[in-house]
């Protein structure tokens, strides 16, 4: 079982998918991707909540 995040679920036209064992690890990967692909300097707590709301178990 893993936590899965699909960038398109955030409303981006983006095929990025991240997978991790924990939400904490997942958020690290998402933050890295957000910076590189979407010029989002920092994933703040609002954004983290948004990310976690679209995370699925897969
Ligand atoms: Zn993306």
PDB file of the backbone (N, CA, C, O) and the ligand in Angstrom, with CONECT records:
HET     ZN  A 101       1
ATOM      1  N   UNK A   1       0.850  -1.203   0.000  1.00  0.00           N
ATOM      2  CA  UNK A   1       0.000   0.000   0.000  1.00  0.00           C
ATOM      3  C   UNK A   1       0.881   1.247   0.000  1.00  0.00           C
ATOM      4  O   UNK A   1       1.840   1.348   0.765  1.00  0.00           O
ATOM      5  N   UNK A   2       0.542   2.176  -0.860  1.00  0.00           N
ATOM      6  CA  UNK A   2       1.315   3.415  -0.933  1.00  0.00           C
ATOM      7  C   UNK A   2       0.374   4.595  -1.081  1.00  0.00           C
ATOM      8  O   UNK A   2      -0.776   4.459  -1.499  1.00  0.00           O
ATOM      9  N   UNK A   3       0.888   5.733  -0.732  1.00  0.00           N
ATOM     10  CA  UNK A   3       0.138   6.973  -0.918  1.00  0.00           C
ATOM     11  C   UNK A   3       0.499   7.507  -2.295  1.00  0.00           C
ATOM     12  O   UNK A   3       1.676   7.616  -2.641  1.00  0.00           O
ATOM     13  N   UNK A   4      -0.502   7.832  -3.064  1.00  0.00           N
ATOM     14  CA  UNK A   4      -0.273   8.263  -4.444  1.00  0.00           C
ATOM     15  C   UNK A   4      -0.863   9.650  -4.687  1.00  0.00           C
ATOM     16  O   UNK A   4      -1.995   9.948  -4.308  1.00  0.00           O
ATOM     17  N   UNK A   5      -0.058  10.475  -5.328  1.00  0.00           N
ATOM     18  CA  UNK A   5      -0.497  11.824  -5.674  1.00  0.00           C
ATOM     19  C   UNK A   5      -0.398  12.014  -7.180  1.00  0.00           C
ATOM     20  O   UNK A   5       0.649  11.752  -7.772  1.00  0.00           O
ATOM     21  N   UNK A   6      -1.480  12.468  -7.800  1.00  0.00           N
ATOM     22  CA  UNK A   6      -1.458  12.780  -9.228  1.00  0.00           C
ATOM     23  C   UNK A   6      -1.594  14.288  -9.383  1.00  0.00           C
ATOM     24  O   UNK A   6      -2.551  14.898  -8.907  1.00  0.00           O
ATOM     25  N   UNK A   7      -0.617  14.870 -10.059  1.00  0.00           N
ATOM     26  CA  UNK A   7      -0.589  16.327 -10.195  1.00  0.00           C
ATOM     27  C   UNK A   7      -1.849  16.845 -10.886  1.00  0.00           C
ATOM     28  O   UNK A   7      -2.332  17.932 -10.567  1.00  0.00           O
ATOM     29  N   UNK A   8      -2.371  16.084 -11.815  1.00  0.00           N
ATOM     30  CA  UNK A   8      -3.558  16.554 -12.539  1.00  0.00           C
ATOM     31  C   UNK A   8      -4.770  16.710 -11.615  1.00  0.00           C
ATOM     32  O   UNK A   8      -5.685  17.479 -11.912  1.00  0.00           O
ATOM     33  N   UNK A   9      -4.775  15.980 -10.495  1.00  0.00           N
ATOM     34  CA  UNK A   9      -5.870  16.133  -9.527  1.00  0.00           C
ATOM     35  C   UNK A   9      -5.836  17.496  -8.840  1.00  0.00           C
ATOM     36  O   UNK A   9      -6.809  17.908  -8.209  1.00  0.00           O
ATOM     37  N   UNK A  10      -4.704  18.190  -8.971  1.00  0.00           N
ATOM     38  CA  UNK A  10      -4.595  19.539  -8.416  1.00  0.00           C
ATOM     39  C   UNK A  10      -5.039  20.581  -9.434  1.00  0.00           C
ATOM     40  O   UNK A  10      -5.060  21.777  -9.143  1.00  0.00           O
ATOM     41  N   UNK A  11      -5.395  20.114 -10.641  1.00  0.00           N
ATOM     42  CA  UNK A  11      -5.850  21.035 -11.656  1.00  0.00           C
ATOM     43  C   UNK A  11      -4.771  21.435 -12.649  1.00  0.00           C
ATOM     44  O   UNK A  11      -5.002  22.269 -13.525  1.00  0.00           O
ATOM     45  N   UNK A  12      -3.587  20.834 -12.509  1.00  0.00           N
ATOM     46  CA  UNK A  12      -2.517  21.113 -13.465  1.00  0.00           C
ATOM     47  C   UNK A  12      -2.641  20.197 -14.666  1.00  0.00           C
ATOM     48  O   UNK A  12      -3.084  19.054 -14.547  1.00  0.00           O
ATOM     49  N   UNK A  13      -2.243  20.709 -15.834  1.00  0.00           N
ATOM     50  CA  UNK A  13      -2.138  19.839 -17.001  1.00  0.00           C
ATOM     51  C   UNK A  13      -0.768  19.207 -16.970  1.00  0.00           C
ATOM     52  O   UNK A  13       0.173  19.681 -17.606  1.00  0.00           O
ATOM     53  N   UNK A  14      -0.675  18.128 -16.218  1.00  0.00           N
ATOM     54  CA  UNK A  14       0.622  17.568 -15.876  1.00  0.00           C
ATOM     55  C   UNK A  14       0.422  16.091 -15.585  1.00  0.00           C
ATOM     56  O   UNK A  14      -0.543  15.706 -14.926  1.00  0.00           O
ATOM     57  N   UNK A  15       1.338  15.263 -16.079  1.00  0.00           N
ATOM     58  CA  UNK A  15       1.186  13.822 -15.895  1.00  0.00           C
ATOM     59  C   UNK A  15       1.995  13.275 -14.730  1.00  0.00           C
ATOM     60  O   UNK A  15       2.114  12.062 -14.559  1.00  0.00           O
ATOM     61  N   UNK A  16       2.552  14.182 -13.929  1.00  0.00           N
ATOM     62  CA  UNK A  16       3.381  13.742 -12.811  1.00  0.00           C
ATOM     63  C   UNK A  16       2.563  12.966 -11.777  1.00  0.00           C
ATOM     64  O   UNK A  16       1.481  13.386 -11.367  1.00  0.00           O
ATOM     65  N   UNK A  17       3.109  11.832 -11.375  1.00  0.00           N
ATOM     66  CA  UNK A  17       2.510  11.047 -10.297  1.00  0.00           C
ATOM     67  C   UNK A  17       3.598  10.729  -9.284  1.00  0.00           C
ATOM     68  O   UNK A  17       4.690  10.302  -9.659  1.00  0.00           O
ATOM     69  N   UNK A  18       3.310  10.932  -8.015  1.00  0.00           N
ATOM     70  CA  UNK A  18       4.274  10.612  -6.960  1.00  0.00           C
ATOM     71  C   UNK A  18       3.706   9.514  -6.082  1.00  0.00           C
ATOM     72  O   UNK A  18       2.505   9.448  -5.822  1.00  0.00           O
ATOM     73  N   UNK A  19       4.613   8.652  -5.633  1.00  0.00           N
ATOM     74  CA  UNK A  19       4.210   7.558  -4.756  1.00  0.00           C
ATOM     75  C   UNK A  19       5.166   7.491  -3.573  1.00  0.00           C
ATOM     76  O   UNK A  19       6.379   7.613  -3.738  1.00  0.00           O
ATOM     77  N   UNK A  20       4.618   7.300  -2.396  1.00  0.00           N
ATOM     78  CA  UNK A  20       5.470   7.162  -1.218  1.00  0.00           C
ATOM     79  C   UNK A  20       4.729   6.367  -0.153  1.00  0.00           C
ATOM     80  O   UNK A  20       3.514   6.180  -0.214  1.00  0.00           O
ATOM     81  N   UNK A  21       5.507   5.904   0.829  1.00  0.00           N
ATOM     82  CA  UNK A  21       4.890   5.092   1.876  1.00  0.00           C
ATOM     83  C   UNK A  21       4.139   5.945   2.886  1.00  0.00           C
ATOM     84  O   UNK A  21       3.154   5.505   3.479  1.00  0.00           O
ATOM     85  N   UNK A  22       4.620   7.180   3.076  1.00  0.00           N
ATOM     86  CA  UNK A  22       3.983   8.052   4.056  1.00  0.00           C
ATOM     87  C   UNK A  22       3.661   9.402   3.424  1.00  0.00           C
ATOM     88  O   UNK A  22       4.261   9.789   2.420  1.00  0.00           O
ATOM     89  N   UNK A  23       2.714  10.108   4.020  1.00  0.00           N
ATOM     90  CA  UNK A  23       2.353  11.440   3.541  1.00  0.00           C
ATOM     91  C   UNK A  23       3.557  12.365   3.593  1.00  0.00           C
ATOM     92  O   UNK A  23       3.740  13.205   2.712  1.00  0.00           O
ATOM     93  N   UNK A  24       4.379  12.209   4.627  1.00  0.00           N
ATOM     94  CA  UNK A  24       5.547  13.074   4.806  1.00  0.00           C
ATOM     95  C   UNK A  24       6.501  12.914   3.624  1.00  0.00           C
ATOM     96  O   UNK A  24       6.952  13.901   3.041  1.00  0.00           O
ATOM     97  N   UNK A  25       6.802  11.666   3.279  1.00  0.00           N
ATOM     98  CA  UNK A  25       7.694  11.405   2.138  1.00  0.00           C
ATOM     99  C   UNK A  25       7.070  11.900   0.844  1.00  0.00           C
ATOM    100  O   UNK A  25       7.753  12.422  -0.037  1.00  0.00           O
ATOM    101  N   UNK A  26       5.769  11.727   0.748  1.00  0.00           N
ATOM    102  CA  UNK A  26       5.066  12.143  -0.462  1.00  0.00           C
ATOM    103  C   UNK A  26       5.163  13.656  -0.649  1.00  0.00           C
ATOM    104  O   UNK A  26       5.409  14.143  -1.752  1.00  0.00           O
ATOM    105  N   UNK A  27       4.968  14.386   0.445  1.00  0.00           N
ATOM    106  CA  UNK A  27       5.007  15.848   0.363  1.00  0.00           C
ATOM    107  C   UNK A  27       6.387  16.347  -0.051  1.00  0.00           C
ATOM    108  O   UNK A  27       6.505  17.374  -0.719  1.00  0.00           O
ATOM    109  N   UNK A  28       7.425  15.626   0.344  1.00  0.00           N
ATOM    110  CA  UNK A  28       8.783  15.994  -0.073  1.00  0.00           C
ATOM    111  C   UNK A  28       8.894  15.881  -1.588  1.00  0.00           C
ATOM    112  O   UNK A  28       9.424  16.776  -2.247  1.00  0.00           O
ATOM    113  N   UNK A  29       8.396  14.783  -2.131  1.00  0.00           N
ATOM    114  CA  UNK A  29       8.452  14.571  -3.581  1.00  0.00           C
ATOM    115  C   UNK A  29       7.602  15.597  -4.319  1.00  0.00           C
ATOM    116  O   UNK A  29       8.004  16.123  -5.357  1.00  0.00           O
ATOM    117  N   UNK A  30       6.439  15.870  -3.778  1.00  0.00           N
ATOM    118  CA  UNK A  30       5.535  16.837  -4.416  1.00  0.00           C
ATOM    119  C   UNK A  30       6.154  18.235  -4.399  1.00  0.00           C
ATOM    120  O   UNK A  30       6.068  18.971  -5.382  1.00  0.00           O
ATOM    121  N   UNK A  31       6.776  18.594  -3.279  1.00  0.00           N
ATOM    122  CA  UNK A  31       7.402  19.915  -3.165  1.00  0.00           C
ATOM    123  C   UNK A  31       8.516  20.062  -4.200  1.00  0.00           C
ATOM    124  O   UNK A  31       8.665  21.112  -4.824  1.00  0.00           O
ATOM    125  N   UNK A  32       9.288  18.999  -4.369  1.00  0.00           N
ATOM    126  CA  UNK A  32      10.378  18.996  -5.337  1.00  0.00           C
ATOM    127  C   UNK A  32       9.837  19.192  -6.756  1.00  0.00           C
ATOM    128  O   UNK A  32      10.362  19.984  -7.538  1.00  0.00           O
ATOM    129  N   UNK A  33       8.792  18.460  -7.058  1.00  0.00           N
ATOM    130  CA  UNK A  33       8.169  18.547  -8.373  1.00  0.00           C
ATOM    131  C   UNK A  33       7.547  19.931  -8.588  1.00  0.00           C
ATOM    132  O   UNK A  33       7.682  20.513  -9.664  1.00  0.00           O
ATOM    133  N   UNK A  34       6.882  20.445  -7.587  1.00  0.00           N
ATOM    134  CA  UNK A  34       6.222  21.751  -7.692  1.00  0.00           C
ATOM    135  C   UNK A  34       7.242  22.833  -8.016  1.00  0.00           C
ATOM    136  O   UNK A  34       6.975  23.741  -8.804  1.00  0.00           O
ATOM    137  N   UNK A  35       8.415  22.726  -7.397  1.00  0.00           N
ATOM    138  CA  UNK A  35       9.462  23.710  -7.612  1.00  0.00           C
ATOM    139  C   UNK A  35      10.004  23.601  -9.037  1.00  0.00           C
ATOM    140  O   UNK A  35      10.156  24.605  -9.733  1.00  0.00           O
ATOM    141  N   UNK A  36      10.292  22.383  -9.456  1.00  0.00           N
ATOM    142  CA  UNK A  36      10.922  22.170 -10.758  1.00  0.00           C
ATOM    143  C   UNK A  36       9.966  22.389 -11.919  1.00  0.00           C
ATOM    144  O   UNK A  36      10.339  22.977 -12.934  1.00  0.00           O
ATOM    145  N   UNK A  37       8.734  21.916 -11.772  1.00  0.00           N
ATOM    146  CA  UNK A  37       7.819  21.909 -12.914  1.00  0.00           C
ATOM    147  C   UNK A  37       6.856  23.092 -12.913  1.00  0.00           C
ATOM    148  O   UNK A  37       6.397  23.514 -13.975  1.00  0.00           O
ATOM    149  N   UNK A  38       6.547  23.626 -11.747  1.00  0.00           N
ATOM    150  CA  UNK A  38       5.508  24.645 -11.683  1.00  0.00           C
ATOM    151  C   UNK A  38       5.969  25.952 -11.052  1.00  0.00           C
ATOM    152  O   UNK A  38       5.161  26.839 -10.778  1.00  0.00           O
ATOM    153  N   UNK A  39       7.275  26.063 -10.824  1.00  0.00           N
ATOM    154  CA  UNK A  39       7.832  27.288 -10.238  1.00  0.00           C
ATOM    155  C   UNK A  39       7.159  27.682  -8.931  1.00  0.00           C
ATOM    156  O   UNK A  39       7.006  28.864  -8.624  1.00  0.00           O
ATOM    157  N   UNK A  40       6.761  26.675  -8.172  1.00  0.00           N
ATOM    158  CA  UNK A  40       6.189  26.947  -6.858  1.00  0.00           C
ATOM    159  C   UNK A  40       7.317  26.808  -5.841  1.00  0.00           C
ATOM    160  O   UNK A  40       7.773  25.705  -5.540  1.00  0.00           O
ATOM    161  N   UNK A  41       7.752  27.946  -5.323  1.00  0.00           N
ATOM    162  CA  UNK A  41       8.920  27.987  -4.438  1.00  0.00           C
ATOM    163  C   UNK A  41       8.720  27.145  -3.194  1.00  0.00           C
ATOM    164  O   UNK A  41       9.593  26.377  -2.790  1.00  0.00           O
ATOM    165  N   UNK A  42       7.545  27.309  -2.595  1.00  0.00           N
ATOM    166  CA  UNK A  42       7.335  26.632  -1.329  1.00  0.00           C
ATOM    167  C   UNK A  42       5.918  26.111  -1.238  1.00  0.00           C
ATOM    168  O   UNK A  42       4.956  26.819  -1.538  1.00  0.00           O
ATOM    169  N   UNK A  43       5.804  24.859  -0.817  1.00  0.00           N
ATOM    170  CA  UNK A  43       4.486  24.289  -0.567  1.00  0.00           C
ATOM    171  C   UNK A  43       4.102  24.671   0.860  1.00  0.00           C
ATOM    172  O   UNK A  43       4.621  24.098   1.818  1.00  0.00           O
ATOM    173  N   UNK A  44       3.201  25.631   1.000  1.00  0.00           N
ATOM    174  CA  UNK A  44       2.802  26.059   2.343  1.00  0.00           C
ATOM    175  C   UNK A  44       1.728  25.133   2.909  1.00  0.00           C
ATOM    176  O   UNK A  44       1.330  24.162   2.267  1.00  0.00           O
ATOM    177  N   UNK A  45       1.268  25.445   4.111  1.00  0.00           N
ATOM    178  CA  UNK A  45       0.358  24.515   4.775  1.00  0.00           C
ATOM    179  C   UNK A  45      -0.984  24.417   4.045  1.00  0.00           C
ATOM    180  O   UNK A  45      -1.613  23.359   4.037  1.00  0.00           O
ATOM    181  N   UNK A  46      -1.415  25.512   3.437  1.00  0.00           N
ATOM    182  CA  UNK A  46      -2.637  25.498   2.630  1.00  0.00           C
ATOM    183  C   UNK A  46      -2.510  24.523   1.478  1.00  0.00           C
ATOM    184  O   UNK A  46      -3.395  23.709   1.212  1.00  0.00           O
ATOM    185  N   UNK A  47      -1.376  24.635   0.805  1.00  0.00           N
ATOM    186  CA  UNK A  47      -1.077  23.796  -0.349  1.00  0.00           C
ATOM    187  C   UNK A  47      -0.939  22.340   0.080  1.00  0.00           C
ATOM    188  O   UNK A  47      -1.400  21.432  -0.612  1.00  0.00           O
ATOM    189  N   UNK A  48      -0.296  22.126   1.233  1.00  0.00           N
ATOM    190  CA  UNK A  48      -0.146  20.763   1.746  1.00  0.00           C
ATOM    191  C   UNK A  48      -1.503  20.123   1.976  1.00  0.00           C
ATOM    192  O   UNK A  48      -1.722  18.957   1.649  1.00  0.00           O
ATOM    193  N   UNK A  49      -2.410  20.908   2.544  1.00  0.00           N
ATOM    194  CA  UNK A  49      -3.760  20.388   2.790  1.00  0.00           C
ATOM    195  C   UNK A  49      -4.432  19.995   1.483  1.00  0.00           C
ATOM    196  O   UNK A  49      -5.088  18.958   1.388  1.00  0.00           O
ATOM    197  N   UNK A  50      -4.251  20.855   0.471  1.00  0.00           N
ATOM    198  CA  UNK A  50      -4.828  20.610  -0.845  1.00  0.00           C
ATOM    199  C   UNK A  50      -4.253  19.324  -1.446  1.00  0.00           C
ATOM    200  O   UNK A  50      -4.971  18.492  -2.001  1.00  0.00           O
ATOM    201  N   UNK A  51      -2.940  19.196  -1.314  1.00  0.00           N
ATOM    202  CA  UNK A  51      -2.265  18.012  -1.848  1.00  0.00           C
ATOM    203  C   UNK A  51      -2.820  16.759  -1.163  1.00  0.00           C
ATOM    204  O   UNK A  51      -3.194  15.790  -1.823  1.00  0.00           O
ATOM    205  N   UNK A  52      -2.866  16.797   0.169  1.00  0.00           N
ATOM    206  CA  UNK A  52      -3.306  15.614   0.910  1.00  0.00           C
ATOM    207  C   UNK A  52      -4.764  15.277   0.643  1.00  0.00           C
ATOM    208  O   UNK A  52      -5.176  14.126   0.787  1.00  0.00           O
ATOM    209  N   UNK A  53      -5.551  16.285   0.253  1.00  0.00           N
ATOM    210  CA  UNK A  53      -6.972  16.028  -0.014  1.00  0.00           C
ATOM    211  C   UNK A  53      -7.177  15.239  -1.309  1.00  0.00           C
ATOM    212  O   UNK A  53      -8.225  14.624  -1.508  1.00  0.00           O
ATOM    213  N   UNK A  54      -6.164  15.260  -2.193  1.00  0.00           N
ATOM    214  CA  UNK A  54      -6.306  14.501  -3.442  1.00  0.00           C
ATOM    215  C   UNK A  54      -5.444  13.237  -3.452  1.00  0.00           C
ATOM    216  O   UNK A  54      -5.421  12.498  -4.437  1.00  0.00           O
ATOM    217  N   UNK A  55      -4.735  12.998  -2.345  1.00  0.00           N
ATOM    218  CA  UNK A  55      -3.892  11.802  -2.268  1.00  0.00           C
ATOM    219  C   UNK A  55      -4.768  10.560  -2.126  1.00  0.00           C
ATOM    220  O   UNK A  55      -5.761  10.557  -1.398  1.00  0.00           O
ATOM    221  N   UNK A  56      -4.373   9.508  -2.840  1.00  0.00           N
ATOM    222  CA  UNK A  56      -5.124   8.253  -2.769  1.00  0.00           C
ATOM    223  C   UNK A  56      -4.223   7.132  -2.271  1.00  0.00           C
ATOM    224  O   UNK A  56      -3.003   7.179  -2.430  1.00  0.00           O
ATOM    225  N   UNK A  57      -4.836   6.137  -1.674  1.00  0.00           N
ATOM    226  CA  UNK A  57      -4.112   4.907  -1.349  1.00  0.00           C
ATOM    227  C   UNK A  57      -4.118   4.015  -2.565  1.00  0.00           C
ATOM    228  O   UNK A  57      -5.175   3.717  -3.122  1.00  0.00           O
ATOM    229  N   UNK A  58      -2.941   3.587  -2.977  1.00  0.00           N
ATOM    230  CA  UNK A  58      -2.879   2.714  -4.152  1.00  0.00           C
ATOM    231  C   UNK A  58      -1.685   1.779  -4.043  1.00  0.00           C
ATOM    232  O   UNK A  58      -1.456   0.963  -4.935  1.00  0.00           O
TER     233      UNK A  58
HETATM  234 ZN    ZN A 101       2.916  18.764 -12.026  1.00  0.00          ZN
END
